[in-house]
Amino acid sequence: MTKVLVATEKPFAPVAVEGIRKVFNEAGFEMILLENYKEKSDLLKAVGTVDAIIIRSDIVDKEVVDAAKALKIVVRAGAGYDNIDLPACTAKGVVAMNTPGQNSNAVAELAFGMMIQHARGYYSGKSGSELRGKKLGIHAYGNVGKYVAMIAKGFGMEVYAFDPFVTADKMKQDGVSPVGSVEELYKTCQYISLHIPANKETKGSIGYALLMSMPKPATLVNTARKEVINEAELLKVFEERKDFVYLSDVEADCRPELDEKFKGRFFFTAKKMGAQTEEANINAGIAGAHQIVNFILKGDKTFQVNK
């Protein structure tokens, strides 16, 4: 019997767990649940004989892959997959997948929640500003970016986007104005919503030159990864531009310096919360379960990320 480990230090919602279990039961698979574990040793012990793993923010590194002797597939329930060691998976013939699009609306709504919260002065009673008529730039027009664009248009914002992997015609069909370079995007828009992955090309790529080029007042919204921000240059921008605001659901390593010098000009959620909705939780988990079943029974590798 195929064994699947659902390993979640941050558990799925109970309704999601039941949905995942139903998918595996119907396929004749055995599901093993490892929730709220605190030590890596617990994960290493649990992976020993399983054929497949579903994770959330859990780390599947070379040690985990090597310990999982029968492993064929690991699925990250979510869009980002930098918590999976792709070379280690490839070396062992393990397919790695994500579940793109399942939490996109949740992330987009969080981005707007942070924008509105700041624009209205955190509801302190003081006068704020409106989003209507402002220019929003979407940096990476993937699944999340498309939802951000839909919401922004509902708010009456002017929406621009840059993504070298998406055609200008596709953006125009969605009522979004494409721009030819990342520099043009930042130079054009007072708000930037950031959705790029963290990889060797993008890490530290958002820094002084781009942020200083933004029109006043400038707000950067990051629901991507903290690693894409050049934090030394971010601090320099805060020093030189009193209008600059940074809103993120991933806390910066330079938080102490921001707390000391720039209170009121940044906001971080308590933890990374982009996918922290019941709907996204359910959608991503069940999608991951279906992907494992389709791979094991049919060889379907549609969402493989270590090709």
C-alpha angles and dihedrals in degrees: 000000000000111000121210124190118207100199113184124159083183100045127227116246111274091248089054092051090052091048091050091047091051091054092051095042091054090051092049093246126141115236121207117194123210111177134168093007115167105191129060087224088069090058093045090053093047097051096056100104105014125120096204141019134204116198139171115196092340118126119246103186132161092280091056093045092050091049092052098077096177098037117140104161141015121193125197108211096223141040103275118070105177088118089071120080097228097185090052090051093047092048090055095042092249118149115226121201140174129202103239119199098015096106098026097110092047091054092046093050090050091052090054093043089058092045093052093043092055096039089056094048094253088294092288094146094257124119114273138179138258132242095216111108094014121123116246122193119202111207103205116014101217130125095306093041091056092054090047089053092051093051093044092053089052088056091051095247124150104246126209130172142190123199123142090204097055122071122241089234091059092052092047090051087059092050092254124134111231120216127203101231143018088244091058091049094055093041090054105044136067090198124046121189109200121212106154121130122244109252138132092280097048106035109113091359096124105076150120102321096049097042095045090053093061118108118252127297095035128193125183116197116195120191091149121074131314091228092072090066121085095220097191089057091042089060090050090054090051089052095050102036118052089183094060119110129185121200120181144159090212116068116235120237087231091062093122092058091046091050091050099048113014111039113163094027099081140040132196126184117235090256136348100301107168094113096031099118127106091238095051090044091055096040096050095044096048092043089054091051092051091048091054092048092048091048096047096043102031107018091242109169098171096135099035112143100185098064 
